[in-house]
């Protein structure tokens, strides 16, 4: 069961004390005050206290006094005891800085222990259904670095949204229709025939990778030359189905290794088979959103903010790339999601306006569809940009990178920057065991706490239960810093979810790890004072849980030994 965040409780108490002081001083009536948002923020400089407000500046129009006079009147009527306020000072043009009694931080530990692996969960989502479509690579080859970044940030975003109280569906859209799949089928067929000693040419736009040759060898081993007796249509259908299954199995295997799982694998072909592509076209025609020109069918996307109208049906009667995509997103809206999020690669930026325009043309709310762009990744090793795999001599794939640096480093590095910024990935840094490597630095913080707990156990010192931790022994500034940072996690989760920004929690866990390492250097945990030792072990238990929870959200392991 989730309990109220202690930091939220004290913030609310300070706001209530401020409101009471404002009305008691005659600065504003309750009705006038209700139209104002009393904002509190944490000062960047700790010397300015624990919280600050600009309420005095907000009240100048109503109170008809200058901000410093208003601030003085507020402090003269402030109930310090109500919100654990130890000191309040006026700063600058009228800011009020509050220093709080640090005991307000103590309940953070009890909350972490009570909620365990659920600590940090919030309920801002209210159970709203959210669909996130990501990766969606064509099933014609290996996943590359762009797909890997999309997979890392997409999965982390889904985890954050789930932690924030949304009902999340992870979806992979399989592009299993069109020329690329036809070329895949023809490529496997040609290699199969060649494997049987027949003269067969690869298609001009075929797939020449070693995996296709491997598929052909497997087919010959399994089927011999029996496929030759089938008519061309049956044989083409067989190779298409076989190739798709092989490529999809490979993608699923690689994603599983990358710790990414999907709830729905949606087939593009199904949109044709069940008539949804034609149905979406008919709906657009019925709504007067299309017109015929030069033998083609056009969609009036300029009426909804696109820079030009788009072709849906070409003059030869075939569909454009956009047409099944419109049908797919119409299907998404029809499934009743409160919000749909697409994570596209950097080359799809210009596609967003036309997709939203098409949804609006169908009568759907385009604001329900959010398209995020995951920018490109550049690899560096030995200070040089890496373009080719040393092992294969070809473009570096997600599997190559997993083999080289491991899943933890990729997941952490690919998520630690905003997805709309270009990412330079330093492979040497990613595998180094130094404090400069951020994933090592954070994981080591978790392992360090586990090591301290093992030392305590060896000395016969038990970690206390949450209700028996002597919290009054936590008086060091480093301890307050850790408590405050732990207490910030629920708000960080809420902010990351609202802004679709999983990189925020990566920054958060790094900052928490830095505070832990500083604390370890400054204070002994196991001391001659049994109560102090118990208090510090209790604190570190809360830090360990918090680090583990955040690492789990970004798909990174929390090791007990390093």
Backbone torsions as a table, in degrees:
resi	resn	phi	psi	omega
1	UNK	NA	131.2	-178.9
2	UNK	-82.7	134.3	177.6
3	UNK	-109.0	165.5	-178.7
4	UNK	-67.1	141.4	178.3
5	UNK	-67.1	126.0	179.9
6	UNK	-55.4	-35.5	178.7
7	UNK	-67.0	-37.6	176.1
8	UNK	-65.3	-38.3	-179.5
9	UNK	-62.3	-45.4	-177.9
10	UNK	-71.0	-35.4	175.7
11	UNK	-60.0	-44.0	179.8
12	UNK	-64.3	-39.5	179.7
13	UNK	-64.4	-41.1	178.4
14	UNK	-65.7	-41.7	178.1
15	UNK	-61.4	-41.9	179.0
16	UNK	-65.8	-41.3	177.8
17	UNK	-62.9	-39.5	177.6
18	UNK	-63.5	-46.8	-178.9
19	UNK	-60.6	-43.0	179.4
20	UNK	-64.5	-40.2	179.8
21	UNK	-66.4	-38.0	-179.4
22	UNK	-64.3	-45.4	-179.4
23	UNK	-71.7	-38.1	179.6
24	UNK	-64.5	-32.7	179.2
25	UNK	-81.8	-3.4	179.2
26	UNK	72.9	21.9	-178.4
27	UNK	-79.8	-28.2	-179.8
28	UNK	-161.6	148.4	176.1
29	UNK	-79.1	166.0	178.0
30	UNK	-58.9	-38.6	-179.5
31	UNK	-66.7	-43.7	178.7
32	UNK	-65.0	-37.1	-178.2
33	UNK	-68.5	-31.2	-178.7
34	UNK	-66.0	-19.8	179.9
35	UNK	-87.1	-1.9	-177.7
36	UNK	-114.5	138.4	174.1
37	UNK	-94.9	115.4	176.3
38	UNK	-81.4	110.7	-176.1
39	UNK	-100.3	140.3	173.9
40	UNK	-120.3	143.5	175.0
41	UNK	-140.2	159.3	178.5
42	UNK	-88.4	120.8	-179.5
43	UNK	-61.3	144.6	178.5
44	UNK	-68.3	-32.7	178.7
45	UNK	-97.6	119.6	-177.8
46	UNK	-61.6	-22.4	178.8
47	UNK	-64.3	-18.6	179.9
48	UNK	-90.6	11.4	175.6
49	UNK	97.7	-167.8	-175.6
50	UNK	-94.9	-31.9	-179.3
51	UNK	-141.5	155.9	177.6
52	UNK	-142.8	152.4	177.6
53	UNK	-139.2	151.0	174.9
54	UNK	-107.6	23.4	-176.6
55	UNK	-54.0	-36.8	-178.4
56	UNK	-62.7	-38.6	178.4
57	UNK	-68.2	-35.7	-179.5
58	UNK	-67.9	-24.2	-174.1
59	UNK	-92.8	-0.9	-173.6
60	UNK	-59.0	-40.3	-177.8
61	UNK	-67.9	-38.8	-178.1
62	UNK	-77.8	-47.9	-175.2
63	UNK	-79.0	-17.6	179.8
64	UNK	55.3	44.0	175.7
65	UNK	-137.8	165.2	177.5
66	UNK	-78.2	155.8	-172.3
67	UNK	-55.8	-38.2	-177.5
68	UNK	-68.6	-37.2	176.1
69	UNK	-63.2	-40.9	179.0
70	UNK	-63.7	-44.2	-179.7
71	UNK	-60.9	-41.0	179.0
72	UNK	-63.3	-41.3	179.4
73	UNK	-64.6	-38.9	178.0
74	UNK	-61.9	-46.5	-176.9
75	UNK	-67.3	-30.7	178.4
76	UNK	-68.0	-20.4	-177.6
77	UNK	-116.6	10.9	-175.1
78	UNK	-82.5	131.6	175.3
79	UNK	-87.4	97.6	-175.2
80	UNK	-64.6	-35.4	-175.8
81	UNK	-70.3	-24.8	-175.2
82	UNK	-63.0	-33.1	-172.9
83	UNK	-126.1	29.8	179.6
84	UNK	55.7	33.6	-179.1
85	UNK	-83.7	120.8	177.5
86	UNK	-88.7	-36.1	-174.9
87	UNK	-153.0	142.8	174.7
88	UNK	-135.1	131.9	-176.4
89	UNK	-133.3	148.6	175.5
90	UNK	-91.3	134.0	-178.5
91	UNK	-130.9	145.8	175.2
92	UNK	57.9	-137.7	-175.2
93	UNK	-76.4	-6.5	-179.8
94	UNK	151.8	13.8	173.2
95	UNK	-66.5	149.3	173.6
96	UNK	-117.0	122.3	178.2
97	UNK	-102.7	133.3	-179.5
98	UNK	-113.5	131.9	169.4
99	UNK	-107.2	125.7	-174.3
100	UNK	-103.5	153.9	171.1
101	UNK	-66.2	126.4	-169.5
102	UNK	-65.8	-12.4	179.9
103	UNK	-62.0	-17.9	178.8
104	UNK	-63.6	-19.3	-179.2
105	UNK	-83.5	-20.3	-173.9
106	UNK	-57.9	-38.9	-178.6
107	UNK	-62.3	-13.6	178.4
108	UNK	-57.6	-41.4	-177.3
109	UNK	-62.8	-45.5	-179.8
110	UNK	-60.4	-38.4	179.8
111	UNK	-65.0	-43.1	179.7
112	UNK	-63.2	-45.7	-179.0
113	UNK	-65.2	-36.8	-178.3
114	UNK	-69.2	-37.5	-173.7
115	UNK	-96.8	-20.6	174.7
116	UNK	54.5	-124.6	-176.2
117	UNK	-67.6	-9.7	175.9
118	UNK	-96.2	1.1	179.9
119	UNK	-63.5	131.1	-176.7
120	UNK	108.5	-17.3	178.5
121	UNK	-63.9	141.5	174.6
122	UNK	-133.7	170.7	-175.2
123	UNK	-121.6	35.2	-179.6
124	UNK	-68.7	-22.8	-178.2
125	UNK	-74.8	-25.9	178.4
126	UNK	58.3	27.5	179.1
127	UNK	77.0	8.7	179.3
128	UNK	-60.0	138.6	-179.8
129	UNK	-80.2	122.7	-179.8
130	UNK	-124.3	131.3	175.5
131	UNK	-108.8	130.7	177.1
132	UNK	-118.7	118.4	176.5
133	UNK	-103.3	123.7	-179.5
134	UNK	-149.6	166.9	-172.3
135	UNK	68.2	-79.3	175.3
136	UNK	43.7	40.9	179.1
137	UNK	-73.5	146.7	175.4
138	UNK	-59.7	133.6	-178.6
139	UNK	-79.8	60.4	-177.6
140	UNK	-128.9	7.7	-178.4
141	UNK	177.3	-170.1	-176.2
142	UNK	-77.6	151.5	175.2
143	UNK	-70.0	134.2	179.7
144	UNK	-102.4	-172.5	-173.0
145	UNK	-65.1	-36.1	177.0
146	UNK	-62.0	-42.1	176.5
147	UNK	-63.1	-39.0	-178.8
148	UNK	-63.2	-41.0	178.5
149	UNK	-66.9	-42.6	176.9
150	UNK	-59.5	-39.1	179.3
151	UNK	-66.3	-43.7	-177.9
152	UNK	-65.2	-51.3	-177.0
153	UNK	-72.5	-34.3	179.2
154	UNK	-64.2	-46.4	-179.6
155	UNK	-66.8	-42.2	178.0
156	UNK	-62.3	-41.0	178.2
157	UNK	-62.1	-43.3	178.0
158	UNK	-59.7	-43.3	179.2
159	UNK	-62.9	-41.6	179.7
160	UNK	-65.6	-44.6	179.2
161	UNK	-61.5	-41.8	176.4
162	UNK	-60.7	-43.6	-179.5
163	UNK	-66.3	-22.2	-179.5
164	UNK	-93.9	6.4	172.6
165	UNK	97.1	14.5	175.5
166	UNK	-93.2	154.2	173.0
167	UNK	-95.8	107.8	-166.9
168	UNK	-104.0	134.2	171.3
169	UNK	-115.3	123.1	177.0
170	UNK	-92.7	128.2	-174.6
171	UNK	-132.6	139.2	175.7
172	UNK	-116.4	122.7	179.1
173	UNK	-93.1	116.3	-176.8
174	UNK	-89.8	112.4	176.0
175	UNK	-78.5	78.4	-175.1
176	UNK	-107.9	25.9	174.7
177	UNK	-129.7	161.7	175.0
178	UNK	98.6	-174.6	-171.3
179	UNK	-64.9	-35.3	-176.5
180	UNK	-62.0	-40.7	179.7
181	UNK	-72.4	-36.0	176.1
182	UNK	-61.4	-41.3	179.2
183	UNK	-68.6	-34.8	175.8
184	UNK	-61.4	-46.9	179.9
185	UNK	-60.0	-46.9	-179.3
186	UNK	-64.6	-36.3	-179.7
187	UNK	-65.1	-44.1	179.5
188	UNK	-65.6	-40.2	179.4
189	UNK	-62.5	-43.1	-179.9
190	UNK	-63.5	-44.0	179.3
191	UNK	-66.0	-35.2	177.4
192	UNK	-62.9	-46.4	179.6
193	UNK	-64.0	-41.4	178.5
194	UNK	-62.7	-38.8	180.0
195	UNK	-63.6	-27.7	177.5
196	UNK	-88.1	5.3	177.0
197	UNK	86.6	10.5	-178.9
198	UNK	-91.5	156.3	178.9
199	UNK	-84.8	106.1	-178.3
200	UNK	-137.7	132.0	-179.5
201	UNK	-91.5	140.4	173.6
202	UNK	-72.3	143.7	176.8
203	UNK	-62.5	151.5	-176.4
204	UNK	-56.4	-40.6	179.3
205	UNK	-103.3	34.3	-176.6
206	UNK	-78.2	178.9	-179.1
207	UNK	-108.3	116.8	-169.6
208	UNK	-102.4	12.1	-176.7
209	UNK	-68.9	161.5	179.9
210	UNK	-65.1	-27.0	-179.1
211	UNK	-63.8	-34.3	179.8
212	UNK	-67.0	-40.7	176.0
213	UNK	-62.5	-38.6	179.1
214	UNK	-64.1	-40.9	177.4
215	UNK	-60.2	-42.5	-178.5
216	UNK	-63.3	-41.8	178.7
217	UNK	-62.5	-41.9	178.8
218	UNK	-62.2	-41.4	-179.3
219	UNK	-63.4	-42.4	179.0
220	UNK	-63.9	-39.7	179.1
221	UNK	-65.9	-36.3	-176.8
222	UNK	-84.3	-42.2	-169.4
223	UNK	-110.6	-13.6	-174.3
224	UNK	61.6	-137.5	179.3
225	UNK	-102.3	17.0	-175.6
226	UNK	-62.6	-25.2	-178.1
227	UNK	-70.0	-20.0	-178.2
228	UNK	-65.4	-26.2	-176.7
229	UNK	-80.0	-10.3	-179.9
230	UNK	-78.5	152.4	176.9
231	UNK	-71.2	158.6	-174.0
232	UNK	-53.5	-40.8	-179.1
233	UNK	-64.7	-45.0	178.7
234	UNK	-63.7	-41.7	-177.9
235	UNK	-66.2	-42.0	178.5
236	UNK	-62.1	-42.3	179.4
237	UNK	-64.0	-38.8	179.0
238	UNK	-62.8	-49.2	-178.0
239	UNK	-64.0	-35.7	178.2
240	UNK	-62.7	-50.2	-178.8
241	UNK	-63.7	-43.8	-178.8
242	UNK	-63.0	-47.4	-179.0
243	UNK	-62.7	-43.2	179.2
244	UNK	-61.0	-45.9	-179.3
245	UNK	-62.2	-42.9	-179.9
246	UNK	-63.1	-47.7	-178.3
247	UNK	-67.2	-40.7	178.9
248	UNK	-66.3	-40.2	177.4
249	UNK	-59.3	-40.5	179.8
250	UNK	-65.3	-43.9	179.4
251	UNK	-63.0	-44.9	-179.5
252	UNK	-64.0	-40.3	178.7
253	UNK	-62.3	-44.6	-179.3
254	UNK	-67.1	-39.5	179.3
255	UNK	-68.5	-36.4	176.5
256	UNK	-62.3	-43.6	176.6
257	UNK	-61.6	-32.3	179.7
258	UNK	-82.9	3.3	178.1
259	UNK	67.0	34.7	178.2
260	UNK	-119.8	126.9	-179.0
261	UNK	-128.7	146.1	-179.2
262	UNK	-114.5	145.0	176.2
263	UNK	-82.3	-33.5	-175.3
264	UNK	-133.4	130.0	170.1
265	UNK	-110.4	104.2	-171.1
266	UNK	-98.1	121.6	-177.3
267	UNK	-87.1	127.4	174.6
268	UNK	-60.6	-39.1	-179.3
269	UNK	-57.7	-33.4	-178.7
270	UNK	-62.1	-27.5	179.1
271	UNK	-66.9	-33.2	176.4
272	UNK	-77.9	-43.5	-175.5
273	UNK	-62.3	-36.7	-178.1
274	UNK	-100.1	12.8	172.3
275	UNK	77.2	13.8	-176.4
276	UNK	-74.5	-27.9	177.8
277	UNK	-65.7	-49.4	179.9
278	UNK	-65.7	-36.6	-180.0
279	UNK	-64.2	-38.2	179.3
280	UNK	-67.9	-37.8	176.6
281	UNK	-64.2	-43.8	179.8
282	UNK	-63.0	-38.6	179.5
283	UNK	-65.2	-42.0	178.8
284	UNK	-64.7	-40.2	178.1
285	UNK	-63.9	-43.8	-178.7
286	UNK	-63.2	-30.2	-179.8
287	UNK	-86.1	1.0	179.9
288	UNK	72.4	25.0	-175.4
289	UNK	-94.8	-0.8	179.7
290	UNK	-122.3	164.2	172.8
291	UNK	-150.7	158.7	-179.7
292	UNK	-100.1	133.4	176.9
293	UNK	-155.6	133.4	-179.6
294	UNK	55.3	33.4	178.0
295	UNK	78.6	3.5	-178.8
296	UNK	-113.8	160.5	175.6
297	UNK	-102.2	124.1	-176.3
298	UNK	-111.4	149.0	174.5
299	UNK	-103.9	135.0	-176.1
300	UNK	-79.1	61.6	-176.8
301	UNK	-71.4	-21.5	179.5
302	UNK	-64.0	-24.5	178.5
303	UNK	-69.8	-10.9	-178.1
304	UNK	-124.0	27.7	171.0
305	UNK	98.5	-3.7	178.0
306	UNK	-75.8	157.1	-176.0
307	UNK	-79.1	-17.8	174.8
308	UNK	-158.4	159.4	177.4
309	UNK	-70.0	156.2	-174.1
310	UNK	-120.0	143.6	178.1
311	UNK	-81.1	132.7	175.3
312	UNK	-103.1	-41.9	178.4
313	UNK	-123.8	120.7	-178.0
314	UNK	-74.1	166.0	-175.6
315	UNK	-67.2	-9.2	174.4
316	UNK	-95.7	5.6	176.3
317	UNK	89.7	-4.1	179.1
318	UNK	-88.7	158.0	-179.0
319	UNK	-85.3	150.7	171.5
320	UNK	-81.2	170.7	178.2
321	UNK	-57.2	-32.3	-174.1
322	UNK	-71.2	-30.0	-170.5
323	UNK	-61.1	-52.8	176.9
324	UNK	-65.5	-27.7	177.5
325	UNK	-65.4	-38.7	176.4
326	UNK	-63.1	-43.5	179.4
327	UNK	-63.1	-40.0	-179.5
328	UNK	-64.6	-44.1	-178.8
329	UNK	-74.3	-29.0	171.0
330	UNK	-62.0	-40.7	177.0
331	UNK	-61.4	-41.1	178.8
332	UNK	-60.1	-48.2	179.9
333	UNK	-61.3	-39.5	-178.7
334	UNK	-67.6	-20.1	178.9
335	UNK	-80.4	-5.0	170.4
336	UNK	84.0	24.7	176.0
337	UNK	-72.0	141.2	176.6
338	UNK	-72.9	-28.3	177.6
339	UNK	-151.4	142.1	175.7
340	UNK	-122.1	133.3	-178.9
341	UNK	-123.1	125.5	173.8
342	UNK	-107.7	136.0	171.0
343	UNK	-111.4	110.2	-177.2
344	UNK	-105.3	161.1	174.1
345	UNK	-77.2	169.3	-173.6
346	UNK	-60.5	-25.0	-176.6
347	UNK	-81.9	1.4	-177.2
348	UNK	-105.7	10.5	-173.7
349	UNK	-57.6	-43.6	-177.2
350	UNK	-72.0	-9.1	-176.8
351	UNK	-81.3	-19.2	-172.8
352	UNK	-62.3	-50.3	-176.5
353	UNK	-59.8	-39.3	-177.3
354	UNK	-71.5	-33.6	179.0
355	UNK	-68.5	-44.2	178.0
356	UNK	-65.3	-38.4	178.7
357	UNK	-62.1	-41.1	179.5
358	UNK	-63.5	-39.8	179.2
359	UNK	-66.3	-39.5	178.4
360	UNK	-66.9	-37.3	177.9
361	UNK	-61.9	-30.0	177.8
362	UNK	-81.9	-2.9	179.5
363	UNK	90.5	11.6	177.8
364	UNK	-93.1	155.6	179.6
365	UNK	-79.4	109.3	-177.2
366	UNK	-65.3	-19.0	180.0
367	UNK	-69.2	-17.9	177.5
368	UNK	-75.2	-15.0	-179.7
369	UNK	-104.7	118.5	177.8
370	UNK	-113.7	128.5	177.8
371	UNK	-113.2	119.6	178.6
372	UNK	-105.8	144.0	-178.5
373	UNK	-109.0	123.5	174.5
374	UNK	-95.8	112.4	-176.0
375	UNK	-72.3	171.1	-173.2
376	UNK	-70.1	159.3	176.7
377	UNK	-114.5	134.7	172.3
378	UNK	-113.6	131.3	179.0
379	UNK	-94.0	140.6	175.6
380	UNK	-130.4	138.8	175.9
381	UNK	-145.4	133.9	-176.0
382	UNK	54.8	33.3	178.7
383	UNK	76.8	0.7	-178.5
384	UNK	-110.6	147.3	177.1
385	UNK	-72.5	131.8	-177.3
386	UNK	-101.4	125.8	177.4
387	UNK	-115.3	-29.1	-175.7
388	UNK	-120.1	146.1	175.3
389	UNK	-73.0	131.8	178.1
390	UNK	-65.8	-28.6	-176.3
391	UNK	-74.6	-43.6	-174.4
392	UNK	-108.2	-16.9	-176.6
393	UNK	74.5	11.1	-180.0
394	UNK	-120.3	-178.7	-177.9
395	UNK	-55.7	141.5	-178.6
396	UNK	-68.7	128.6	178.8
397	UNK	-102.6	171.8	177.0
398	UNK	-60.2	-38.7	178.9
399	UNK	-64.2	-43.6	177.4
400	UNK	-55.4	-45.3	-176.9
401	UNK	-69.0	-38.7	177.0
402	UNK	-62.6	-40.8	178.5
403	UNK	-63.8	-36.2	-173.7
404	UNK	-80.0	-44.5	-172.1
405	UNK	-123.2	-11.8	178.2
406	UNK	92.0	157.3	-174.8
407	UNK	-68.7	-41.8	-176.7
408	UNK	-55.7	-49.2	-177.0
409	UNK	-64.0	-41.8	-179.0
410	UNK	-64.6	-48.1	-178.0
411	UNK	-59.9	-43.3	-178.8
412	UNK	-66.9	-53.1	-175.5
413	UNK	-63.5	-40.2	-177.0
414	UNK	-71.6	-19.5	-178.5
415	UNK	-100.6	-13.4	-170.2
416	UNK	-78.5	-11.9	175.6
417	UNK	-112.4	152.3	174.0
418	UNK	-53.9	135.4	-173.7
419	UNK	-65.1	-19.1	-179.7
420	UNK	-88.2	9.5	175.9
421	UNK	-112.3	144.9	178.6
422	UNK	-62.8	145.0	-176.7
423	UNK	-121.1	124.7	171.1
424	UNK	-97.6	118.1	-175.7
425	UNK	-103.2	113.2	-179.3
426	UNK	-89.8	103.8	-175.8
427	UNK	-65.8	-34.3	178.7
428	UNK	-65.8	-42.1	178.6
429	UNK	-65.5	-39.1	-175.3
430	UNK	-63.6	-26.9	-179.3
431	UNK	-103.7	0.0	-177.4
432	UNK	-77.7	149.6	176.5
433	UNK	-105.3	65.1	179.9
434	UNK	-136.2	164.0	-179.7
435	UNK	-67.4	-14.4	177.4
436	UNK	-73.5	-21.8	178.6
437	UNK	-84.4	109.2	-172.0
438	UNK	-62.4	-36.0	-179.1
439	UNK	-70.5	-38.4	175.6
440	UNK	-63.6	-41.7	-178.3
441	UNK	-60.2	-43.8	-178.7
442	UNK	-73.6	-45.8	179.3
443	UNK	-61.9	-36.2	-179.6
444	UNK	-66.1	-31.8	176.8
445	UNK	-61.3	-43.8	178.2
446	UNK	-65.2	-46.5	180.0
447	UNK	-63.4	-35.6	180.0
448	UNK	-63.0	-42.9	178.5
449	UNK	-64.3	-42.7	178.0
450	UNK	-59.8	-38.8	178.5
451	UNK	-64.2	-42.0	178.0
452	UNK	-62.6	-40.2	179.1
453	UNK	-64.9	-37.3	176.9
454	UNK	-65.9	-39.7	177.4
455	UNK	-61.7	-42.4	179.4
456	UNK	-62.3	-42.3	-179.2
457	UNK	-64.1	-40.9	178.3
458	UNK	-61.5	-30.8	-179.8
459	UNK	-92.1	6.9	178.2
460	UNK	74.8	22.0	-179.8
461	UNK	-98.9	121.3	-178.4
462	UNK	-88.3	143.3	173.3
463	UNK	-75.7	125.7	-174.6
464	UNK	-71.3	154.3	172.0
465	UNK	-70.0	159.5	-174.3
466	UNK	-56.2	-38.9	-175.3
467	UNK	-82.6	-0.1	179.2
468	UNK	-119.9	14.1	177.7
469	UNK	-77.1	122.8	178.8
470	UNK	-74.2	80.0	-172.2
471	UNK	-60.2	-28.3	-177.3
472	UNK	-63.8	-13.6	178.9
473	UNK	-84.4	-6.2	177.1
474	UNK	-88.4	95.7	-174.7
475	UNK	-128.0	-6.7	-178.6
476	UNK	-75.7	147.7	-179.0
477	UNK	-59.8	-37.8	177.9
478	UNK	-61.5	-34.0	179.5
479	UNK	-69.5	-41.0	176.4
480	UNK	-62.1	-40.9	179.9
481	UNK	-60.6	-43.8	179.2
482	UNK	-64.9	-44.7	179.7
483	UNK	-60.5	-43.9	-179.1
484	UNK	-63.9	-43.1	-178.8
485	UNK	-66.4	-42.0	176.9
486	UNK	-58.7	-43.9	-177.8
487	UNK	-65.4	-17.7	-178.9
488	UNK	-81.2	-12.1	-173.6
489	UNK	-57.6	-47.8	-179.8
490	UNK	-55.7	-40.3	178.6
491	UNK	-67.3	-37.6	178.2
492	UNK	-63.6	-40.5	178.4
493	UNK	-62.9	-45.5	-179.4
494	UNK	-61.4	-43.0	-178.8
495	UNK	-68.2	-42.3	179.6
496	UNK	-63.9	-39.0	179.7
497	UNK	-68.5	-45.2	-178.1
498	UNK	-63.5	-33.6	-178.0
499	UNK	-99.6	7.1	-176.5
500	UNK	49.3	50.7	-170.3
501	UNK	-130.8	73.7	-179.5
502	UNK	-63.2	-19.0	179.0
503	UNK	-62.1	-22.0	-179.8
504	UNK	-63.0	-39.6	-177.2
505	UNK	-76.9	-21.6	173.2
506	UNK	-68.0	-44.3	176.4
507	UNK	-61.9	-41.0	-179.6
508	UNK	-59.8	-48.9	-175.2
509	UNK	-69.0	-29.5	175.5
510	UNK	-65.7	-43.5	179.1
511	UNK	-64.2	-38.3	177.7
512	UNK	-65.5	-41.9	178.0
513	UNK	-62.1	-40.0	179.1
514	UNK	-62.6	-40.6	177.6
515	UNK	-64.8	-38.2	179.2
516	UNK	-64.3	-46.2	-180.0
517	UNK	-63.7	-39.0	177.6
518	UNK	-64.0	-41.7	179.3
519	UNK	-62.0	-43.5	-178.0
520	UNK	-61.6	-37.4	179.6
521	UNK	-73.4	-31.1	-173.8
522	UNK	-88.1	-31.0	-172.3
523	UNK	-131.3	144.4	170.4
524	UNK	-82.6	139.1	179.3
525	UNK	-87.6	-49.3	179.1
526	UNK	-91.9	109.4	-174.9
527	UNK	-121.7	179.3	177.5
528	UNK	-74.1	-17.9	179.8
529	UNK	-88.5	108.2	-175.1
530	UNK	-60.7	-39.1	-179.4
531	UNK	-68.0	-42.9	179.6
532	UNK	-63.9	-41.3	177.5
533	UNK	-60.2	-44.8	-179.9
534	UNK	-61.8	-42.4	-179.5
535	UNK	-63.4	-43.8	-177.2
536	UNK	-70.8	-36.8	175.1
537	UNK	-64.7	-38.9	177.5
538	UNK	-62.0	-41.4	177.7
539	UNK	-63.8	-46.1	-178.0
540	UNK	-66.1	-30.3	175.4
541	UNK	-61.3	-39.8	178.5
542	UNK	-69.0	-38.3	177.5
543	UNK	-64.0	-44.4	-178.8
544	UNK	-60.0	-45.9	179.5
545	UNK	-61.1	-42.8	-177.3
546	UNK	-65.0	-44.6	178.3
547	UNK	-61.9	-45.6	-178.6
548	UNK	-61.3	-41.1	-179.5
549	UNK	-62.7	-42.7	-178.3
550	UNK	-70.3	-42.6	178.7
551	UNK	-60.7	-37.7	178.0
552	UNK	-62.4	-38.0	-179.7
553	UNK	-63.6	-31.8	-179.3
554	UNK	-99.5	8.7	174.1
555	UNK	76.7	29.2	-178.6
556	UNK	-117.1	139.1	-178.7
557	UNK	-74.6	151.5	176.4
558	UNK	-110.6	91.8	-174.0
559	UNK	-72.6	149.4	177.1
560	UNK	-91.2	-19.3	178.0
561	UNK	-137.8	143.9	176.3
562	UNK	-142.2	NA	NA
